Amino acid sequence: MVKLIANNVSVAYRQQAVLHDVSLSVSGGELIGLLGPNGAGKSTLLNSLGGLQVFSEGDIRLNDQSLLDYSPRQRARLLSYLPQSAQAYWPMPVRELVRLGRLPHRQWRFRSEEDHRLVEQALHDTDLLALAERPFTELSGGEQMRVMLARMLATDAPLWLADEPVAMLDWFHQWQAMSVFQRHTWQGGAVMVALHDINLAAHFCTRLVLLKGGRVIADGSVEQVLTGERFADVYRMQVSILKHPAGLTVLPERML
Ligand SMILES: Nc1ncnc2c1ncn2[C@@H]1O[C@H](COP(=O)(O)OP(=O)(O)OP(=O)(O)O)[C@@H](O)[C@H]1O
């Protein structure tokens, strides 16, 4: 099973530290919600775990090998990263764009049965089959986000890192995306997803990591991480936490 381990990772932009000593692991079977207010360091952490961010200190290991020792193609077969506000500027048909997710696996220009199956599955899982021939540039913002998500799903990499992939999606498509992540983890994959929707995270995630000011201040189960004190401290919000058989729901009450 896939395993990513970050040990004491620190990142600075122009000598300004934005991630401090972050240590965490992501293992097959886990759907991890990465939470924290604007500027907490979620994108910086996901960029680092995805191998796209130079870190000043620390070490990240993917399946027991330093992330820095992988070639981009080898890494892309194990780890797929969906950045925040991923974009494309070409009027390429949706299906063609989703096919780009298969590039790390392609031998020359040959397209296998497996490539075809995974692209169609990704289009199905993001509700895009009816839009598959449309030019990407003519889609709405949420539809474009689903195409980017589908491209990530088509990679079939065991580890998915996604930065606010549902921020622009309607309720149905948010649930659909989270359900696909959940299914991936049930099949042995691992997902780490940055989210601002706390209740979506509480409903679907098996574990939450909460960042504040570039530090991990909580890492554990939904019940362990989502407490009234933490909301007051991290989000400056007074909340009520309703526990019920399906888990818990957080109701915002007032700003502090
Ligand atoms: N290229 C950059 N140069 C300088 N500072 C940066 C750069 N990118 C991000 N930062 C700073 O690093 C900190 C963490 O940013 P990051 O984008 O990781 O936060 P985030 O938790 O993803 O926020 P959001 O919820 O708004 O997406 C912020 O203070 C931000 O201003």
The ligand as a Tripos MOL2 file, in Angstrom:
@<TRIPOS>MOLECULE
LIG
   31    33     1     0     0
SMALL
NO_CHARGES

@<TRIPOS>ATOM
      1 N1          4.6820   32.5550   -3.7970 N.pl3     1 LIG1
      2 C1          4.5900   33.0510   -2.5650 C.ar      1 LIG1
      3 N2          5.4460   34.0050   -2.1350 N.ar      1 LIG1
      4 C2          5.3620   34.5150   -0.8760 C.ar      1 LIG1
      5 N3          4.4460   34.0990    0.0420 N.ar      1 LIG1
      6 C3          3.5830   33.1470   -0.3430 C.ar      1 LIG1
      7 C4          3.5970   32.5660   -1.6480 C.ar      1 LIG1
      8 N4          2.6070   31.6570   -1.7170 N.ar      1 LIG1
      9 C5          1.9880   31.6560   -0.5190 C.ar      1 LIG1
     10 N5          2.5750   32.5550    0.3190 N.ar      1 LIG1
     11 C6          2.2020   32.8080    1.7180 C.3       1 LIG1
     12 O1          2.3480   31.5770    2.4150 O.3       1 LIG1
     13 C7          1.3180   31.4190    3.3790 C.3       1 LIG1
     14 C8          0.5960   30.1050    3.1580 C.3       1 LIG1
     15 O2         -0.0670   30.1540    1.9040 O.3       1 LIG1
     16 P1         -0.9170   28.9190    1.3510 P.3       1 LIG1
     17 O3         -1.3110   29.2680   -0.0460 O.co2     1 LIG1
     18 O4         -0.1390   27.6840    1.5660 O.co2     1 LIG1
     19 O5         -2.1770   28.9580    2.3330 O.3       1 LIG1
     20 P2         -3.5460   28.1310    2.2760 P.3       1 LIG1
     21 O6         -3.7380   27.5290    3.6240 O.co2     1 LIG1
     22 O7         -3.5300   27.2090    1.1280 O.co2     1 LIG1
     23 O8         -4.6050   29.2980    2.0710 O.3       1 LIG1
     24 P3         -6.0340   29.3490    1.2960 P.3       1 LIG1
     25 O9         -7.0450   28.7000    2.2090 O.co2     1 LIG1
     26 O10        -6.2780   30.8140    1.1730 O.co2     1 LIG1
     27 O11        -5.8900   28.6620   -0.0230 O.co2     1 LIG1
     28 C9          0.4020   32.6410    3.2500 C.3       1 LIG1
     29 O12         0.7440   33.5540    4.2570 O.3       1 LIG1
     30 C10         0.7400   33.2050    1.8880 C.3       1 LIG1
     31 O13         0.5630   34.6060    1.8880 O.3       1 LIG1
@<TRIPOS>BOND
     1     1     2 1
     2     2     3 ar
     3     2     7 ar
     4     3     4 ar
     5     4     5 ar
     6     5     6 ar
     7     6     7 ar
     8     6    10 ar
     9     7     8 ar
    10     8     9 ar
    11     9    10 ar
    12    10    11 1
    13    11    12 1
    14    11    30 1
    15    12    13 1
    16    13    14 1
    17    13    28 1
    18    14    15 1
    19    15    16 1
    20    16    17 2
    21    16    18 1
    22    16    19 1
    23    19    20 1
    24    20    21 2
    25    20    22 1
    26    20    23 1
    27    23    24 1
    28    24    25 2
    29    24    26 1
    30    24    27 1
    31    28    29 1
    32    28    30 1
    33    30    31 1
@<TRIPOS>SUBSTRUCTURE
     1 LIG1         1 GROUP 0 **** ****
